[in-house]
């Protein structure tokens, strides 16, 4: 794997605190930054995948509603009220 140099501007206090914390763990700052970057990339990918999942679910619900398979809020509430009553009775 080839490596590249990454330069960034930081506030002096932030840099000092970061370098101190990395040194306290006996870890190079570059290693910590790579881990932070990998974690950030993983978080963003997961967020995009979840957003795509939600969009698919919403679109499926819209298709269902347009096809007349939807139920009103009152119908859903009545169904689950009956289920709650049944659980309470058991």
C-alpha positions in Angstrom: 0.0 0.0 0.0 1.5 3.3 -1.0 1.3 6.2 1.5 0.6 9.9 1.0 1.2 12.9 3.2 -1.9 14.6 4.6 -1.5 18.1 5.8 -4.1 20.0 7.8 -4.4 23.2 9.7 -5.4 23.0 13.4 -5.6 25.2 16.3 -2.4 25.0 18.3 -4.3 23.9 21.5 -6.2 21.1 19.6 -2.9 19.8 18.1 -1.1 20.0 21.5 -4.0 18.1 23.2 -4.2 15.5 20.5 -0.4 14.9 20.4 -0.4 14.6 24.2 -3.2 12.1 24.3 -1.6 10.0 21.6 1.7 10.1 23.4 0.0 9.1 26.7 -1.1 5.9 24.9 2.4 5.4 23.4 0.8 5.6 19.9 2.0 7.6 16.9 -0.4 10.4 16.1 -0.5 9.2 12.5 -1.8 5.8 13.6 -4.6 7.5 15.6 -5.5 9.7 12.7 -5.7 6.6 10.4 -8.0 4.9 12.8 -10.2 8.0 13.1 -10.3 8.3 9.3 -11.3 4.7 8.9 -14.0 5.0 11.6 -15.3 8.1 9.9 -15.4 6.4 6.5 -17.2 3.4 8.1 -19.7 5.6 9.8 -20.5 7.5 6.6 -20.9 4.3 4.6 -23.2 2.9 7.2 -25.3 6.1 7.2 -25.6 6.0 3.4 -26.6 2.4 3.5 -29.2 3.1 6.2 -30.5 6.1 4.2 -30.8 3.9 1.1 -32.7 1.3 3.2 -35.1 3.9 4.5 -35.7 5.2 1.0 -36.5 1.7 -0.2 -38.9 1.2 2.7 -40.7 4.6 2.0 -41.0 3.8 -1.7 -42.4 0.4 -1.0 -44.9 2.0 1.4 -45.9 4.6 -1.3 -46.4 1.9 -3.9 -48.5 -0.1 -1.4 -50.6 3.0 -0.7 -51.1 3.8 -4.4 -52.2 0.2 -4.9 -54.9 0.6 -2.2 -53.3 -1.7 0.3 -52.8 1.0 2.9 -54.7 1.4 6.2 -55.7 4.5 8.0 -54.2 5.5 11.3 -57.5 4.7 13.0 -57.5 1.1 11.6 -53.9 0.5 12.7 -54.6 2.0 16.2 -57.7 -0.2 16.5 -55.8 -3.3 15.6 -53.0 -2.7 18.1 -55.5 -1.6 20.8 -57.1 -5.0 20.4 -53.7 -6.7 20.6 -52.8 -4.7 23.8 -56.2 -5.7 25.3 -55.5 -9.3 24.5 -52.1 -9.3 26.1 -53.4 -7.6 29.2 -56.2 -10.2 29.4 -53.7 -13.1 29.3 
